[in-house]
Amino acid sequence: MYGILDNVKDLGLELEFPPEVFATSFNTAAKPRPDIDFATLIYPKEFTCSVCRAKFNFSLVRASKLRMSHMDELHPIYKDIEPLCYDVMLCTNCGYAAFKDRFDVVSEKQQDLLLEKIRINYSNFMPCELPAEIDEVKAIELYKYALLTACIKKTSLGEKAMLFIKLTWLYKVLGDTQNVEFFTKYAYDYLSQAFSSERFPIFGMSEGAVTFLLASFSADLGKYGASLKFLSDIIVNKNLSTRLRDLARDKKDEVNELRKEKGITDDQLDED
C-alpha cells in the first residue's frame, strides 16, 4: 500500500529501528469484514496536516456505537470493529503520521525535519486517499508510518512503546504469531525504558497498567521470573484497583503453570 516503508533503508534516514520493523509483509491475511454497515460505526472528518498544511480526510469511530465483547488482558475487544485501526492518522500528502490525539503536537523544528526527511521521499510514491474502512493490515502500515515519524520527531519512549504495544495487539488480532513475537520484544524494551525514566502516567498509562503490560510481555518472552515479580508488585499494592489485582492473580497462576510445563523450577527463574 505505501511503498516507502519497504524502501526505508534506502531513504538515508538515521533510524533507531532496523528495516525489518517497517516491513509490510504479513504471515496472514486481514480478517473477513463483518457483514454490517460501517457507516453506522465510523464517520469521515476533514483534518489539516500539522506539517504540510494540506487537508485530508480520515475516519473516526463513533464511540456511542462501540459494544465491548471481552477484555484480552488490557486490550478491549469490541464487536464488529477494532478501534485500534483508527488510532493513527496519516497525511496522504506528505506522509506525516501520529496518534490522532497527538497529531497536532509538533514543533516548528520538527515540521522542518519531517518535510525534509519524509515528504521529499514520500513524494516519490503516488499519494493516495485512505479508504474509509481501515482493516488491521492497513492500520499496521499506518502505525509503521507513525514509527517513522516518531524517529524523526524524537518522540518519548512512552509514545514509541505505545506504538509497539498496539502493533503487537493488531498482529495478535490477525493471528500473525511471528510478528507478534517480533514486536513484543520492542514493546517490552521500550516500555521498560519508559518505566525506568519517565513519569507516570506514561502516555496515558498508569503505573499499574504499565507494570501489568511488562509482566505480560515478560511472560511472552520467557522471562518468567521478571513476570512473576511484576505481578507480585501489583498484587500487594492496595492502592491499585481490585480488578487489576485480580487480573494479576490470574496471570500469575497462568505464568506459574506455563513455566512448570517447561520444567522451570523456582531456583531456575531468571528475573532479568
Secondary structure per residue as TSV (DSSP state, phi and psi in degrees):
chain	resnum	aa	ss	phi	psi
A	1	M	-	360.0	-49.2
A	2	Y	-	-122.6	93.9
A	3	G	G	-58.6	-23.7
A	4	I	G	-58.9	-31.9
A	5	L	G	-66.4	-39.8
A	6	D	G	-75.2	-8.3
A	7	N	G	-117.9	20.3
A	8	V	G	-61.4	-31.3
A	9	K	G	-67.4	-17.0
A	10	D	G	-97.8	5.7
A	11	L	S	-88.0	-9.9
A	12	G	-	73.1	25.0
A	13	L	-	-96.6	148.9
A	14	E	-	-89.4	102.4
A	15	L	-	-112.7	145.4
A	16	E	S	-90.2	-1.4
A	17	F	S	-116.2	149.0
A	18	P	-	-71.7	161.6
A	19	P	G	-56.2	-28.0
A	20	E	G	-60.8	-27.9
A	21	V	G	-62.9	-33.0
A	22	F	G	-94.6	-3.6
A	23	A	-	-59.0	142.3
A	24	T	-	-107.5	21.3
A	25	S	-	-83.4	148.4
A	26	F	-	-129.7	151.8
A	27	N	S	-100.8	11.5
A	28	T	S	-161.2	166.0
A	29	A	-	-96.1	166.4
A	30	A	-	-63.1	150.5
A	31	K	-	-65.8	146.2
A	32	P	-	-58.9	137.3
A	33	R	-	-75.1	139.5
A	34	P	-	-64.3	150.6
A	35	D	S	-81.3	74.4
A	36	I	S	-137.6	166.7
A	37	D	-	-87.7	104.3
A	38	F	G	-66.1	-19.0
A	39	A	G	-63.0	-20.0
A	40	T	G	-82.4	-14.2
A	41	L	T	-108.2	-25.5
A	42	I	E	-131.2	161.5
A	43	Y	E	-145.6	146.6
A	44	P	E	-81.0	148.5
A	45	K	E	-144.3	141.6
A	46	E	E	-89.7	134.9
A	47	F	E	-124.5	158.7
A	48	T	E	-110.8	125.4
A	49	C	-	-62.1	134.1
A	50	S	T	-75.2	-9.4
A	51	V	T	-105.6	-54.8
A	52	C	T	-103.7	-6.8
A	53	R	-	70.9	9.2
A	54	A	-	-75.5	154.5
A	55	K	E	-95.1	143.2
A	56	F	E	-150.1	160.6
A	57	N	E	-104.4	144.4
A	58	F	E	-146.7	142.7
A	59	S	E	-86.2	139.1
A	60	L	E	-115.3	152.2
A	61	V	E	-85.6	136.3
A	62	R	-	-77.6	104.1
A	63	A	G	-58.6	-32.2
A	64	S	G	-68.4	-16.8
A	65	K	G	-96.7	-4.8
A	66	L	-	-70.9	132.9
A	67	R	-	-126.9	112.5
A	68	M	E	-73.7	136.7
A	69	S	E	-90.8	-52.3
A	70	H	E	-168.5	175.3
A	71	M	E	-107.6	128.7
A	72	D	E	-99.4	86.8
A	73	E	T	56.9	-111.3
A	74	L	T	-100.0	7.7
A	75	H	E	-101.2	107.1
A	76	P	E	-71.3	131.2
A	77	I	E	-105.4	124.8
A	78	Y	E	-107.9	154.5
A	79	K	S	-74.9	142.2
A	80	D	S	75.0	-28.1
A	81	I	-	-149.5	148.9
A	82	E	-	-108.1	102.8
A	83	P	G	-59.1	-25.0
A	84	L	G	-57.7	-27.5
A	85	C	G	-66.4	-15.8
A	86	Y	G	-116.5	18.8
A	87	D	S	-86.3	-24.9
A	88	V	E	-113.0	128.0
A	89	M	E	-101.6	146.5
A	90	L	E	-127.0	130.4
A	91	C	-	-81.1	117.4
A	92	T	T	-77.9	-0.9
A	93	N	T	-91.1	-39.8
A	94	C	T	-122.7	-12.3
A	95	G	-	91.4	3.0
A	96	Y	-	-69.7	132.9
A	97	A	E	-140.8	144.6
A	98	A	E	-166.9	165.0
A	99	F	E	-54.5	140.4
A	100	K	G	-61.8	-30.1
A	101	D	G	-84.3	1.1
A	102	R	G	-123.9	7.6
A	103	F	T	-62.0	-33.6
A	104	D	T	-88.8	-2.3
A	105	V	-	-87.7	86.0
A	106	V	-	-152.2	126.7
A	107	S	-	-80.5	168.4
A	108	E	H	-61.9	-40.0
A	109	K	H	-62.6	-42.4
A	110	Q	H	-66.3	-37.5
A	111	Q	H	-58.9	-45.8
A	112	D	H	-62.2	-42.5
A	113	L	H	-64.4	-42.6
A	114	L	H	-65.8	-40.6
A	115	L	I	-64.5	-37.2
A	116	E	I	-74.6	-41.9
A	117	K	I	-91.4	-32.9
A	118	I	I	-104.4	-50.2
A	119	R	I	-61.2	-38.9
A	120	I	H	-62.9	-31.7
A	121	N	H	-84.8	-39.1
A	122	Y	H	-62.0	-32.8
A	123	S	T	-67.2	-14.3
A	124	N	T	-76.1	-10.6
A	125	F	S	-114.0	149.6
A	126	M	-	-66.8	114.3
A	127	P	-	-60.4	149.0
A	128	C	-	-142.3	161.9
A	129	E	-	-85.1	140.9
A	130	L	-	-72.7	144.9
A	131	P	-	-68.5	153.8
A	132	A	S	-65.0	-41.7
A	133	E	S	-96.1	119.9
A	134	I	-	-108.3	117.3
A	135	D	-	-88.8	-179.3
A	136	E	H	-64.2	-37.3
A	137	V	H	-64.4	-47.1
A	138	K	H	-65.4	-38.9
A	139	A	H	-62.5	-39.9
A	140	I	H	-60.6	-38.9
A	141	E	H	-66.0	-37.3
A	142	L	H	-63.6	-41.9
A	143	Y	H	-62.7	-35.1
A	144	K	H	-73.1	-31.9
A	145	Y	H	-63.0	-39.0
A	146	A	H	-65.6	-34.3
A	147	L	H	-65.6	-39.3
A	148	L	H	-61.5	-45.5
A	149	T	H	-61.1	-42.9
A	150	A	H	-62.0	-36.3
A	151	C	H	-64.2	-43.3
A	152	I	H	-73.8	-39.3
A	153	K	H	-73.7	-18.7
A	154	K	T	57.0	55.1
A	155	T	-	-70.8	174.2
A	156	S	-	-67.5	158.5
A	157	L	H	-59.9	-37.1
A	158	G	H	-63.2	-40.4
A	159	E	H	-67.7	-41.8
A	160	K	H	-65.0	-39.5
A	161	A	H	-59.7	-43.0
A	162	M	H	-64.5	-37.4
A	163	L	H	-61.5	-44.3
A	164	F	H	-67.9	-38.0
A	165	I	H	-60.2	-48.1
A	166	K	H	-72.4	-30.8
A	167	L	H	-62.0	-43.1
A	168	T	H	-59.5	-44.7
A	169	W	H	-64.1	-40.7
A	170	L	H	-64.9	-42.7
A	171	Y	H	-64.6	-33.6
A	172	K	H	-66.4	-40.0
A	173	V	H	-59.5	-38.9
A	174	L	H	-73.4	-17.0
A	175	G	T	77.9	21.3
A	176	D	-	-89.0	83.4
A	177	T	H	-64.4	-32.7
A	178	Q	H	-64.0	-46.1
A	179	N	H	-74.1	-29.2
A	180	V	H	-59.1	-48.4
A	181	E	H	-62.7	-42.8
A	182	F	H	-61.1	-47.9
A	183	F	H	-81.8	-20.5
A	184	T	H	-61.1	-37.2
A	185	K	H	-62.4	-42.0
A	186	Y	H	-71.2	-39.1
A	187	A	H	-60.8	-44.4
A	188	Y	H	-65.9	-44.4
A	189	D	H	-62.8	-50.3
A	190	Y	H	-72.6	-33.4
A	191	L	H	-69.5	-36.8
A	192	S	H	-63.0	-42.7
A	193	Q	H	-65.4	-41.7
A	194	A	H	-65.3	-39.5
A	195	F	H	-59.3	-35.7
A	196	S	H	-86.0	-18.9
A	197	S	H	-128.0	-12.4
A	198	E	S	-114.0	154.5
A	199	R	-	-79.6	151.2
A	200	F	S	-85.9	149.0
A	201	P	S	-72.9	144.2
A	202	I	B	-93.4	106.5
A	203	F	T	49.2	46.7
A	204	G	T	85.7	-2.5
A	205	M	B	-99.8	134.4
A	206	S	-	-73.1	167.6
A	207	E	H	-61.2	-38.7
A	208	G	H	-63.8	-42.8
A	209	A	H	-65.3	-43.5
A	210	V	H	-62.5	-43.4
A	211	T	H	-61.7	-41.4
A	212	F	H	-66.1	-42.5
A	213	L	H	-61.8	-40.7
A	214	L	H	-62.9	-37.9
A	215	A	H	-64.4	-43.9
A	216	S	H	-66.1	-46.5
A	217	F	H	-66.1	-37.1
A	218	S	H	-58.6	-46.1
A	219	A	H	-62.5	-42.7
A	220	D	H	-61.8	-29.1
A	221	L	T	-93.4	4.9
A	222	G	T	80.9	13.0
A	223	K	-	-92.2	70.6
A	224	Y	H	-68.2	-36.7
A	225	G	H	-63.0	-45.9
A	226	A	H	-63.0	-41.9
A	227	S	H	-60.7	-47.1
A	228	L	H	-65.2	-33.9
A	229	K	H	-66.2	-45.9
A	230	F	H	-60.1	-43.4
A	231	L	H	-66.4	-39.1
A	232	S	H	-64.0	-37.6
A	233	D	H	-61.1	-37.2
A	234	I	H	-70.3	-46.2
A	235	I	H	-60.6	-37.7
A	236	V	T	-87.4	-6.4
A	237	N	-	-88.9	99.8
A	238	K	T	-73.4	-7.0
A	239	N	T	-79.8	-12.6
A	240	L	S	-88.1	161.5
A	241	S	-	-66.9	152.3
A	242	T	H	-60.8	-38.4
A	243	R	H	-61.4	-44.2
A	244	L	H	-69.1	-38.7
A	245	R	H	-67.1	-38.0
A	246	D	H	-66.1	-39.2
A	247	L	H	-62.5	-39.9
A	248	A	H	-65.8	-38.2
A	249	R	H	-63.0	-44.7
A	250	D	H	-63.5	-40.6
A	251	K	H	-66.7	-37.5
A	252	K	H	-62.9	-42.1
A	253	D	H	-62.2	-41.3
A	254	E	H	-63.3	-44.3
A	255	V	H	-66.2	-41.2
A	256	N	H	-62.9	-40.9
A	257	E	H	-64.0	-41.6
A	258	L	H	-64.6	-46.1
A	259	R	H	-72.9	-27.8
A	260	K	H	-69.1	-36.9
A	261	E	H	-61.3	-30.7
A	262	K	T	-88.5	0.9
A	263	G	T	74.4	25.8
A	264	I	-	-92.6	116.9
A	265	T	-	-83.8	170.7
A	266	D	G	-57.6	-38.9
A	267	D	G	-70.2	-18.9
A	268	Q	G	-95.2	-4.4
A	269	L	-	-64.1	136.8
A	270	D	-	-115.6	121.2
A	271	E	-	-92.8	2.6
A	272	D	-	-76.6	360.0
